[in-house]
Amino acid sequence: MRRRASSSSRLSSHLARLATTLEKFCLDGKVALTTGGTRGIRLAIARTFGEAGSRLVISSRSPVPEAERSLRNAGYEVDFTAAGPST
C-alpha cells in the first residue's frame, strides 16, 4: 500500500514549483503596457508586472492620478498615457 505524502511535503513541493515559475517571470529591463490599467484586475496585473521588475505604462481614456500614485508609492516606475477608441 502506497502512503500519501504528508501535507507539509506537498506544500514544500508546491512552493518549489511556484518559485521556479516566478523565476521564469522576471521582467527586469522590460516595459509592460497595461491598457485599462488604472483600476480593477488590470491595475492588479500592472502591480504584478511591477513586482516582476518591469517599468510600467498604464493607460485609460482619462488620467486616474490615484492609480499612478499607488503604483509609485509601491516603488514601481510608472508612466500614464491616455488611450481609447477615440484617442
Biopython code that builds the backbone (N, CA, C, O; Angstrom):
import numpy as np
from Bio.PDB.StructureBuilder import StructureBuilder

atoms = [
    (1, "MET", "N", (0.831, -1.177, 0.000)),
    (1, "MET", "CA", (0.000, 0.000, 0.000)),
    (1, "MET", "C", (0.882, 1.249, 0.000)),
    (1, "MET", "O", (1.810, 1.372, 0.799)),
    (2, "ARG", "N", (0.576, 2.160, -0.903)),
    (2, "ARG", "CA", (1.370, 3.388, -1.024)),
    (2, "ARG", "C", (0.890, 4.421, -0.013)),
    (2, "ARG", "O", (-0.311, 4.633, 0.155)),
    (3, "ARG", "N", (1.831, 5.050, 0.646)),
    (3, "ARG", "CA", (1.484, 6.073, 1.643)),
    (3, "ARG", "C", (1.360, 7.423, 0.967)),
    (3, "ARG", "O", (2.122, 7.740, 0.054)),
    (4, "ARG", "N", (0.416, 8.207, 1.405)),
    (4, "ARG", "CA", (0.250, 9.581, 0.902)),
    (4, "ARG", "C", (1.327, 10.462, 1.500)),
    (4, "ARG", "O", (1.716, 10.293, 2.656)),
    (5, "ALA", "N", (1.800, 11.395, 0.710)),
    (5, "ALA", "CA", (2.785, 12.351, 1.209)),
    (5, "ALA", "C", (2.120, 13.224, 2.258)),
    (5, "ALA", "O", (0.926, 13.516, 2.180)),
    (6, "SER", "N", (2.894, 13.628, 3.222)),
    (6, "SER", "CA", (2.340, 14.494, 4.265)),
    (6, "SER", "C", (1.978, 15.845, 3.665)),
    (6, "SER", "O", (2.492, 16.231, 2.615)),
    (7, "SER", "N", (1.100, 16.547, 4.337)),
    (7, "SER", "CA", (0.666, 17.854, 3.826)),
    (7, "SER", "C", (1.836, 18.827, 3.774)),
    (7, "SER", "O", (1.880, 19.677, 2.884)),
    (8, "SER", "N", (2.780, 18.728, 4.695)),
    (8, "SER", "CA", (3.925, 19.643, 4.663)),
    (8, "SER", "C", (4.843, 19.351, 3.480)),
    (8, "SER", "O", (5.412, 20.280, 2.907)),
    (9, "SER", "N", (5.002, 18.076, 3.100)),
    (9, "SER", "CA", (5.847, 17.780, 1.936)),
    (9, "SER", "C", (5.150, 18.184, 0.645)),
    (9, "SER", "O", (5.808, 18.623, -0.298)),
    (10, "ARG", "N", (3.808, 18.041, 0.587)),
    (10, "ARG", "CA", (3.074, 18.511, -0.595)),
    (10, "ARG", "C", (3.182, 20.026, -0.718)),
    (10, "ARG", "O", (3.341, 20.552, -1.820)),
    (11, "LEU", "N", (3.095, 20.727, 0.409)),
    (11, "LEU", "CA", (3.215, 22.176, 0.400)),
    (11, "LEU", "C", (4.617, 22.588, -0.044)),
    (11, "LEU", "O", (4.761, 23.515, -0.841)),
    (12, "SER", "N", (5.631, 21.924, 0.449)),
    (12, "SER", "CA", (7.010, 22.231, 0.054)),
    (12, "SER", "C", (7.199, 22.037, -1.441)),
    (12, "SER", "O", (7.832, 22.858, -2.106)),
    (13, "SER", "N", (6.653, 20.958, -1.964)),
    (13, "SER", "CA", (6.751, 20.680, -3.389)),
    (13, "SER", "C", (6.043, 21.762, -4.199)),
    (13, "SER", "O", (6.566, 22.232, -5.210)),
    (14, "HIS", "N", (4.855, 22.154, -3.751)),
    (14, "HIS", "CA", (4.094, 23.210, -4.439)),
    (14, "HIS", "C", (4.867, 24.523, -4.413)),
    (14, "HIS", "O", (4.949, 25.205, -5.434)),
    (15, "LEU", "N", (5.430, 24.887, -3.278)),
    (15, "LEU", "CA", (6.180, 26.145, -3.165)),
    (15, "LEU", "C", (7.428, 26.126, -4.038)),
    (15, "LEU", "O", (7.794, 27.156, -4.605)),
    (16, "ALA", "N", (8.083, 24.988, -4.158)),
    (16, "ALA", "CA", (9.261, 24.879, -5.019)),
    (16, "ALA", "C", (8.880, 25.099, -6.480)),
    (16, "ALA", "O", (9.598, 25.784, -7.209)),
    (17, "ARG", "N", (7.755, 24.523, -6.917)),
    (17, "ARG", "CA", (7.294, 24.730, -8.295)),
    (17, "ARG", "C", (6.908, 26.185, -8.525)),
    (17, "ARG", "O", (7.190, 26.742, -9.586)),
    (18, "LEU", "N", (6.268, 26.803, -7.541)),
    (18, "LEU", "CA", (5.871, 28.203, -7.643)),
    (18, "LEU", "C", (7.097, 29.095, -7.751)),
    (18, "LEU", "O", (7.115, 30.009, -8.576)),
    (19, "ALA", "N", (8.113, 28.859, -6.948)),
    (19, "ALA", "CA", (9.338, 29.654, -7.004)),
    (19, "ALA", "C", (9.988, 29.545, -8.377)),
    (19, "ALA", "O", (10.467, 30.545, -8.913)),
    (20, "THR", "N", (10.012, 28.359, -8.946)),
    (20, "THR", "CA", (10.581, 28.154, -10.272)),
    (20, "THR", "C", (9.793, 28.928, -11.316)),
    (20, "THR", "O", (10.380, 29.536, -12.212)),
    (21, "THR", "N", (8.485, 28.913, -11.212)),
    (21, "THR", "CA", (7.636, 29.650, -12.144)),
    (21, "THR", "C", (7.895, 31.143, -12.037)),
    (21, "THR", "O", (8.014, 31.819, -13.059)),
    (22, "LEU", "N", (7.984, 31.669, -10.829)),
    (22, "LEU", "CA", (8.212, 33.101, -10.636)),
    (22, "LEU", "C", (9.588, 33.524, -11.140)),
    (22, "LEU", "O", (9.745, 34.640, -11.635)),
    (23, "GLU", "N", (10.586, 32.649, -11.021)),
    (23, "GLU", "CA", (11.910, 32.969, -11.554)),
    (23, "GLU", "C", (11.862, 33.129, -13.066)),
    (23, "GLU", "O", (12.594, 33.946, -13.624)),
    (24, "LYS", "N", (11.029, 32.376, -13.720)),
    (24, "LYS", "CA", (10.886, 32.479, -15.169)),
    (24, "LYS", "C", (10.139, 33.743, -15.576)),
    (24, "LYS", "O", (10.209, 34.163, -16.731)),
    (25, "PHE", "N", (9.430, 34.344, -14.638)),
    (25, "PHE", "CA", (8.617, 35.521, -14.909)),
    (25, "PHE", "C", (9.361, 36.790, -14.504)),
    (25, "PHE", "O", (8.757, 37.706, -13.946)),
    (26, "CYS", "N", (10.641, 36.854, -14.771)),
    (26, "CYS", "CA", (11.447, 38.028, -14.453)),
    (26, "CYS", "C", (11.375, 39.006, -15.624)),
    (26, "CYS", "O", (11.721, 38.659, -16.754)),
    (27, "LEU", "N", (10.921, 40.234, -15.346)),
    (27, "LEU", "CA", (10.760, 41.232, -16.400)),
    (27, "LEU", "C", (11.712, 42.414, -16.218)),
    (27, "LEU", "O", (11.441, 43.513, -16.703)),
    (28, "ASP", "N", (12.812, 42.191, -15.527)),
    (28, "ASP", "CA", (13.789, 43.269, -15.333)),
    (28, "ASP", "C", (14.201, 43.842, -16.682)),
    (28, "ASP", "O", (14.516, 43.100, -17.613)),
    (29, "GLY", "N", (14.197, 45.179, -16.780)),
    (29, "GLY", "CA", (14.613, 45.838, -18.007)),
    (29, "GLY", "C", (13.551, 45.884, -19.094)),
    (29, "GLY", "O", (13.811, 46.384, -20.188)),
    (30, "LYS", "N", (12.378, 45.379, -18.817)),
    (30, "LYS", "CA", (11.288, 45.371, -19.798)),
    (30, "LYS", "C", (10.274, 46.462, -19.456)),
    (30, "LYS", "O", (10.265, 46.989, -18.343)),
    (31, "VAL", "N", (9.429, 46.790, -20.418)),
    (31, "VAL", "CA", (8.338, 47.738, -20.222)),
    (31, "VAL", "C", (7.031, 46.984, -20.412)),
    (31, "VAL", "O", (6.851, 46.286, -21.410)),
    (32, "ALA", "N", (6.120, 47.125, -19.455)),
    (32, "ALA", "CA", (4.814, 46.471, -19.544)),
    (32, "ALA", "C", (3.739, 47.533, -19.736)),
    (32, "ALA", "O", (3.569, 48.411, -18.891)),
    (33, "LEU", "N", (3.022, 47.453, -20.838)),
    (33, "LEU", "CA", (1.905, 48.349, -21.119)),
    (33, "LEU", "C", (0.620, 47.626, -20.736)),
    (33, "LEU", "O", (0.317, 46.552, -21.254)),
    (34, "THR", "N", (-0.126, 48.230, -19.824)),
    (34, "THR", "CA", (-1.385, 47.647, -19.393)),
    (34, "THR", "C", (-2.507, 48.602, -19.769)),
    (34, "THR", "O", (-2.667, 49.656, -19.152)),
    (35, "THR", "N", (-3.283, 48.231, -20.783)),
    (35, "THR", "CA", (-4.402, 49.072, -21.202)),
    (35, "THR", "C", (-5.528, 48.910, -20.192)),
    (35, "THR", "O", (-5.806, 47.805, -19.724)),
    (36, "GLY", "N", (-6.172, 50.024, -19.863)),
    (36, "GLY", "CA", (-7.210, 49.982, -18.837)),
    (36, "GLY", "C", (-6.626, 49.678, -17.473)),
    (36, "GLY", "O", (-7.319, 49.170, -16.591)),
    (37, "GLY", "N", (-5.334, 49.993, -17.297)),
    (37, "GLY", "CA", (-4.614, 49.603, -16.088)),
    (37, "GLY", "C", (-4.771, 50.516, -14.899)),
    (37, "GLY", "O", (-3.922, 50.524, -14.008)),
    (38, "THR", "N", (-5.838, 51.283, -14.865)),
    (38, "THR", "CA", (-5.994, 52.242, -13.773)),
    (38, "THR", "C", (-6.963, 51.773, -12.694)),
    (38, "THR", "O", (-7.165, 52.474, -11.702)),
    (39, "ARG", "N", (-7.572, 50.586, -12.874)),
    (39, "ARG", "CA", (-8.491, 50.100, -11.844)),
    (39, "ARG", "C", (-8.725, 48.597, -12.007)),
    (39, "ARG", "O", (-8.407, 48.005, -13.038)),
    (40, "GLY", "N", (-9.273, 48.021, -10.993)),
    (40, "GLY", "CA", (-9.689, 46.622, -11.033)),
    (40, "GLY", "C", (-8.574, 45.626, -11.298)),
    (40, "GLY", "O", (-7.434, 45.804, -10.868)),
    (41, "ILE", "N", (-8.933, 44.580, -12.014)),
    (41, "ILE", "CA", (-7.984, 43.498, -12.259)),
    (41, "ILE", "C", (-6.804, 43.963, -13.106)),
    (41, "ILE", "O", (-5.694, 43.451, -12.952)),
    (42, "ARG", "N", (-7.027, 44.916, -13.987)),
    (42, "ARG", "CA", (-5.916, 45.391, -14.821)),
    (42, "ARG", "C", (-4.903, 46.183, -14.011)),
    (42, "ARG", "O", (-3.712, 46.158, -14.322)),
    (43, "LEU", "N", (-5.354, 46.886, -12.978)),
    (43, "LEU", "CA", (-4.415, 47.540, -12.062)),
    (43, "LEU", "C", (-3.635, 46.480, -11.294)),
    (43, "LEU", "O", (-2.435, 46.640, -11.066)),
    (44, "ALA", "N", (-4.299, 45.406, -10.895)),
    (44, "ALA", "CA", (-3.618, 44.302, -10.217)),
    (44, "ALA", "C", (-2.589, 43.643, -11.136)),
    (44, "ALA", "O", (-1.512, 43.252, -10.685)),
    (45, "ILE", "N", (-2.917, 43.523, -12.410)),
    (45, "ILE", "CA", (-1.969, 42.974, -13.378)),
    (45, "ILE", "C", (-0.760, 43.897, -13.510)),
    (45, "ILE", "O", (0.378, 43.431, -13.564)),
    (46, "ALA", "N", (-1.008, 45.200, -13.561)),
    (46, "ALA", "CA", (0.105, 46.162, -13.626)),
    (46, "ALA", "C", (1.004, 46.001, -12.402)),
    (46, "ALA", "O", (2.229, 46.012, -12.528)),
    (47, "ARG", "N", (0.404, 45.850, -11.218)),
    (47, "ARG", "CA", (1.199, 45.634, -9.995)),
    (47, "ARG", "C", (2.050, 44.369, -10.112)),
    (47, "ARG", "O", (3.209, 44.355, -9.698)),
    (48, "THR", "N", (1.475, 43.316, -10.674)),
    (48, "THR", "CA", (2.209, 42.060, -10.837)),
    (48, "THR", "C", (3.397, 42.247, -11.771)),
    (48, "THR", "O", (4.485, 41.737, -11.503)),
    (49, "PHE", "N", (3.193, 42.978, -12.865)),
    (49, "PHE", "CA", (4.307, 43.266, -13.772)),
    (49, "PHE", "C", (5.381, 44.079, -13.060)),
    (49, "PHE", "O", (6.573, 43.831, -13.244)),
    (50, "GLY", "N", (4.965, 45.051, -12.245)),
    (50, "GLY", "CA", (5.930, 45.837, -11.473)),
    (50, "GLY", "C", (6.699, 44.975, -10.493)),
    (50, "GLY", "O", (7.910, 45.131, -10.335)),
    (51, "GLU", "N", (5.997, 44.068, -9.835)),
    (51, "GLU", "CA", (6.641, 43.152, -8.898)),
    (51, "GLU", "C", (7.662, 42.266, -9.616)),
    (51, "GLU", "O", (8.671, 41.874, -9.031)),
    (52, "ALA", "N", (7.394, 41.958, -10.875)),
    (52, "ALA", "CA", (8.311, 41.132, -11.668)),
    (52, "ALA", "C", (9.491, 41.941, -12.198)),
    (52, "ALA", "O", (10.397, 41.386, -12.820)),
    (53, "GLY", "N", (9.483, 43.263, -11.953)),
    (53, "GLY", "CA", (10.644, 44.069, -12.299)),
    (53, "GLY", "C", (10.496, 44.991, -13.485)),
    (53, "GLY", "O", (11.445, 45.697, -13.826)),
    (54, "SER", "N", (9.343, 45.015, -14.127)),
    (54, "SER", "CA", (9.226, 45.848, -15.323)),
    (54, "SER", "C", (8.881, 47.292, -14.982)),
    (54, "SER", "O", (8.334, 47.588, -13.920)),
    (55, "ARG", "N", (9.213, 48.168, -15.903)),
    (55, "ARG", "CA", (8.740, 49.550, -15.864)),
    (55, "ARG", "C", (7.312, 49.511, -16.373)),
    (55, "ARG", "O", (7.012, 48.765, -17.305)),
    (56, "LEU", "N", (6.422, 50.301, -15.778)),
    (56, "LEU", "CA", (5.005, 50.225, -16.106)),
    (56, "LEU", "C", (4.548, 51.412, -16.926)),
    (56, "LEU", "O", (4.959, 52.546, -16.682)),
    (57, "VAL", "N", (3.695, 51.144, -17.896)),
    (57, "VAL", "CA", (2.944, 52.172, -18.602)),
    (57, "VAL", "C", (1.497, 51.736, -18.493)),
    (57, "VAL", "O", (1.114, 50.678, -18.991)),
    (58, "ILE", "N", (0.681, 52.577, -17.823)),
    (58, "ILE", "CA", (-0.735, 52.269, -17.716)),
    (58, "ILE", "C", (-1.498, 53.255, -18.589)),
    (58, "ILE", "O", (-1.068, 54.391, -18.789)),
    (59, "SER", "N", (-2.621, 52.810, -19.099)),
    (59, "SER", "CA", (-3.403, 53.702, -19.940)),
    (59, "SER", "C", (-4.884, 53.541, -19.642)),
    (59, "SER", "O", (-5.340, 52.495, -19.181)),
    (60, "SER", "N", (-5.608, 54.591, -19.913)),
    (60, "SER", "CA", (-7.068, 54.592, -19.872)),
    (60, "SER", "C", (-7.519, 55.807, -20.666)),
    (60, "SER", "O", (-6.695, 56.589, -21.141)),
    (61, "ARG", "N", (-8.805, 55.961, -20.805)),
    (61, "ARG", "CA", (-9.314, 57.085, -21.585)),
    (61, "ARG", "C", (-8.979, 58.419, -20.952)),
    (61, "ARG", "O", (-8.741, 59.403, -21.653)),
    (62, "SER", "N", (-8.960, 58.456, -19.637)),
    (62, "SER", "CA", (-8.612, 59.694, -18.928)),
    (62, "SER", "C", (-7.717, 59.356, -17.743)),
    (62, "SER", "O", (-7.754, 58.234, -17.239)),
    (63, "PRO", "N", (-6.917, 60.311, -17.297)),
    (63, "PRO", "CA", (-5.987, 60.049, -16.195)),
    (63, "PRO", "C", (-6.705, 59.670, -14.901)),
    (63, "PRO", "O", (-7.783, 60.183, -14.599)),
    (64, "VAL", "N", (-6.099, 58.778, -14.158)),
    (64, "VAL", "CA", (-6.565, 58.411, -12.823)),
    (64, "VAL", "C", (-5.349, 58.546, -11.907)),
    (64, "VAL", "O", (-4.621, 57.580, -11.678)),
    (65, "PRO", "N", (-5.139, 59.771, -11.381)),
    (65, "PRO", "CA", (-3.928, 60.024, -10.587)),
    (65, "PRO", "C", (-3.749, 59.074, -9.405)),
    (65, "PRO", "O", (-2.619, 58.760, -9.031)),
    (66, "GLU", "N", (-4.851, 58.615, -8.815)),
    (66, "GLU", "CA", (-4.738, 57.711, -7.659)),
    (66, "GLU", "C", (-4.065, 56.396, -8.036)),
    (66, "GLU", "O", (-3.276, 55.858, -7.259)),
    (67, "ALA", "N", (-4.366, 55.884, -9.203)),
    (67, "ALA", "CA", (-3.770, 54.621, -9.651)),
    (67, "ALA", "C", (-2.271, 54.789, -9.874)),
    (67, "ALA", "O", (-1.468, 53.969, -9.429)),
    (68, "GLU", "N", (-1.911, 55.860, -10.566)),
    (68, "GLU", "CA", (-0.495, 56.125, -10.820)),
    (68, "GLU", "C", (0.251, 56.334, -9.505)),
    (68, "GLU", "O", (1.355, 55.822, -9.322)),
    (69, "ARG", "N", (-0.352, 57.083, -8.601)),
    (69, "ARG", "CA", (0.271, 57.372, -7.304)),
    (69, "ARG", "C", (0.441, 56.089, -6.491)),
    (69, "ARG", "O", (1.484, 55.887, -5.869)),
    (70, "SER", "N", (-0.575, 55.218, -6.490)),
    (70, "SER", "CA", (-0.469, 53.983, -5.706)),
    (70, "SER", "C", (0.649, 53.084, -6.219)),
    (70, "SER", "O", (1.343, 52.437, -5.434)),
    (71, "LEU", "N", (0.823, 53.045, -7.543)),
    (71, "LEU", "CA", (1.915, 52.246, -8.111)),
    (71, "LEU", "C", (3.271, 52.856, -7.776)),
    (71, "LEU", "O", (4.218, 52.139, -7.454)),
    (72, "ARG", "N", (3.360, 54.178, -7.853)),
    (72, "ARG", "CA", (4.622, 54.849, -7.494)),
    (72, "ARG", "C", (4.951, 54.634, -6.015)),
    (72, "ARG", "O", (6.097, 54.361, -5.658)),
    (73, "ASN", "N", (3.934, 54.761, -5.163)),
    (73, "ASN", "CA", (4.151, 54.569, -3.728)),
    (73, "ASN", "C", (4.583, 53.149, -3.399)),
    (73, "ASN", "O", (5.249, 52.917, -2.390)),
    (74, "ALA", "N", (4.206, 52.204, -4.242)),
    (74, "ALA", "CA", (4.635, 50.811, -4.060)),
    (74, "ALA", "C", (6.067, 50.597, -4.549)),
    (74, "ALA", "O", (6.634, 49.516, -4.386)),
    (75, "GLY", "N", (6.648, 51.648, -5.153)),
    (75, "GLY", "CA", (8.045, 51.564, -5.571)),
    (75, "GLY", "C", (8.260, 51.250, -7.037)),
    (75, "GLY", "O", (9.386, 50.967, -7.445)),
    (76, "TYR", "N", (7.200, 51.294, -7.843)),
    (76, "TYR", "CA", (7.325, 50.966, -9.252)),
    (76, "TYR", "C", (7.532, 52.222, -10.078)),
    (76, "TYR", "O", (7.019, 53.289, -9.741)),
    (77, "GLU", "N", (8.281, 52.092, -11.154)),
    (77, "GLU", "CA", (8.457, 53.176, -12.116)),
    (77, "GLU", "C", (7.264, 53.114, -13.057)),
    (77, "GLU", "O", (7.047, 52.098, -13.718)),
    (78, "VAL", "N", (6.487, 54.197, -13.124)),
    (78, "VAL", "CA", (5.227, 54.149, -13.863)),
    (78, "VAL", "C", (4.997, 55.442, -14.637)),
    (78, "VAL", "O", (5.317, 56.535, -14.169)),
    (79, "ASP", "N", (4.437, 55.288, -15.828)),
    (79, "ASP", "CA", (4.012, 56.414, -16.659)),
    (79, "ASP", "C", (2.567, 56.162, -17.048)),
    (79, "ASP", "O", (2.091, 55.027, -17.028)),
    (80, "PHE", "N", (1.879, 57.232, -17.402)),
    (80, "PHE", "CA", (0.489, 57.147, -17.844)),
    (80, "PHE", "C", (0.384, 57.679, -19.256)),
    (80, "PHE", "O", (1.059, 58.647, -19.608)),
    (81, "THR", "N", (-0.448, 57.063, -20.064)),
    (81, "THR", "CA", (-0.777, 57.605, -21.381)),
    (81, "THR", "C", (-2.281, 57.443, -21.598)),
    (81, "THR", "O", (-2.858, 56.395, -21.309)),
    (82, "ALA", "N", (-2.900, 58.508, -22.115)),
    (82, "ALA", "CA", (-4.331, 58.435, -22.420)),
    (82, "ALA", "C", (-4.513, 57.682, -23.730)),
    (82, "ALA", "O", (-3.865, 57.995, -24.728)),
    (83, "ALA", "N", (-5.390, 56.696, -23.723)),
    (83, "ALA", "CA", (-5.647, 55.921, -24.936)),
    (83, "ALA", "C", (-7.041, 55.329, -24.842)),
    (83, "ALA", "O", (-7.496, 54.936, -23.768)),
    (84, "GLY", "N", (-7.696, 55.272, -25.956)),
    (84, "GLY", "CA", (-9.033, 54.704, -26.024)),
    (84, "GLY", "C", (-9.501, 54.701, -27.459)),
    (84, "GLY", "O", (-8.747, 55.087, -28.352)),
    (85, "PRO", "N", (-10.710, 54.282, -27.701)),
    (85, "PRO", "CA", (-11.214, 54.172, -29.067)),
    (85, "PRO", "C", (-11.181, 55.507, -29.826)),
    (85, "PRO", "O", (-11.007, 55.512, -31.045)),
    (86, "SER", "N", (-11.344, 56.619, -29.135)),
    (86, "SER", "CA", (-11.408, 57.902, -29.830)),
    (86, "SER", "C", (-10.119, 58.716, -29.743)),
    (86, "SER", "O", (-10.064, 59.844, -30.232)),
    (87, "THR", "N", (-9.075, 58.145, -29.118)),
    (87, "THR", "CA", (-7.816, 58.912, -28.989)),
    (87, "THR", "C", (-6.803, 58.500, -30.017)),
    (87, "THR", "O", (-5.699, 59.043, -30.048)),
]
sb = StructureBuilder()
sb.init_structure("model")
sb.init_model(0)
sb.init_chain("A")
sb.init_seg("    ")
for serial, (resi, resn, name, xyz) in enumerate(atoms, 1):
    if name == "N":
        sb.init_residue(resn, " ", resi, " ")
    sb.init_atom(name, np.array(xyz, "f"), 0.0, 1.0, " ", f" {name:<3s}", serial, name[0])
structure = sb.get_structure()
